[in-house]
């Protein structure tokens, strides 16, 4: 029977760096220093460093657009704890809705 040699893998190493270099479309890709970006979609340099997503862009992933959804704001008194994403059902109407935001209880 042939002798089996155990497989050994190279150790995993990681290197972290701060995303704070900015946009560089001039330097060759392999010459970019850590923290610089070559291309970004819907991202911009943040005034305090790093990057931030540009407000106002909608996802494009085949799902319905959030701006096409119907939202209704209602004032209610709920006697149980709720969180964003919970589904609530009306006691009289049996209508259902999903909690999109929870306001301040004192507001």
C-alpha positions in Angstrom: 0.0 0.0 0.0 1.4 3.4 -0.9 2.4 5.7 1.9 0.1 8.7 2.3 1.7 12.0 2.9 -0.4 14.4 4.9 -1.4 17.6 3.1 0.0 20.8 4.6 -1.3 24.2 3.7 0.5 27.5 3.8 -0.4 29.5 6.9 -3.1 32.1 6.4 -2.0 35.6 6.8 -3.9 38.8 6.7 -3.0 42.5 6.4 -5.3 45.3 7.4 -5.2 48.8 6.2 -7.3 51.9 6.6 -9.5 52.9 3.6 -8.3 56.5 3.5 -6.2 57.0 0.3 -8.8 58.4 -2.1 -9.5 57.7 -5.7 -6.5 57.1 -8.0 -7.4 56.4 -11.6 -3.9 57.3 -12.9 -1.5 54.9 -11.2 -1.2 51.4 -12.5 -3.4 49.0 -10.4 -0.4 47.1 -9.0 1.2 50.3 -7.9 -1.7 51.5 -5.8 -0.8 51.8 -2.1 -3.2 50.3 0.5 -6.2 52.4 1.2 -6.6 53.8 -2.3 -9.4 52.9 -4.7 -9.2 52.4 -8.4 -12.9 52.4 -9.1 -16.0 52.6 -6.9 -19.7 52.6 -7.6 -22.0 54.8 -5.4 -19.1 55.6 -3.0 -17.3 58.8 -2.3 -14.5 60.0 -0.1 -15.8 61.1 3.3 -15.0 64.5 4.6 -13.5 62.9 7.8 -11.5 60.3 6.0 -12.4 56.9 4.6 -15.3 56.4 2.2 -19.1 56.6 2.5 -22.0 55.6 0.3 -23.6 58.3 -1.8 -27.0 59.1 -0.5 -30.0 58.8 -2.9 -28.9 55.8 -4.9 -31.2 52.8 -5.1 -30.0 49.2 -5.3 -30.2 47.5 -8.7 -30.3 43.8 -8.0 -33.5 42.7 -9.7 -35.7 43.3 -6.6 -38.5 45.9 -6.5 -37.2 49.4 -6.0 -37.8 50.8 -2.5 -39.0 54.0 -3.9 -41.9 52.2 -5.6 -43.2 50.8 -2.3 -46.2 52.3 -0.5 -45.5 53.5 2.9 -48.0 54.8 5.4 -47.2 56.5 8.7 -49.7 55.9 11.5 -49.7 56.7 15.2 -50.5 53.7 17.3 -50.4 52.6 20.9 -48.8 49.2 21.3 -48.7 47.4 24.6 -45.9 45.0 23.6 -42.3 45.5 22.5 -41.8 45.8 18.8 -38.7 46.1 16.6 -38.0 47.1 13.0 -38.9 44.1 10.8 -41.7 42.8 13.0 -45.1 42.0 11.4 -48.1 43.4 13.3 -51.7 42.4 12.8 -54.7 44.6 13.5 -57.0 43.2 16.2 -60.2 44.3 14.5 -59.2 44.5 10.8 -56.7 41.7 10.7 -54.7 43.9 8.4 -50.9 43.3 8.6 -47.9 45.5 8.2 -44.2 45.4 8.8 -42.5 47.8 11.2 -40.2 50.0 9.2 -39.2 52.4 12.0 -39.9 52.9 15.7 -40.1 56.4 17.1 -39.3 57.7 20.5 -41.9 56.6 23.1 -41.9 60.1 24.5 -42.4 61.9 21.2 
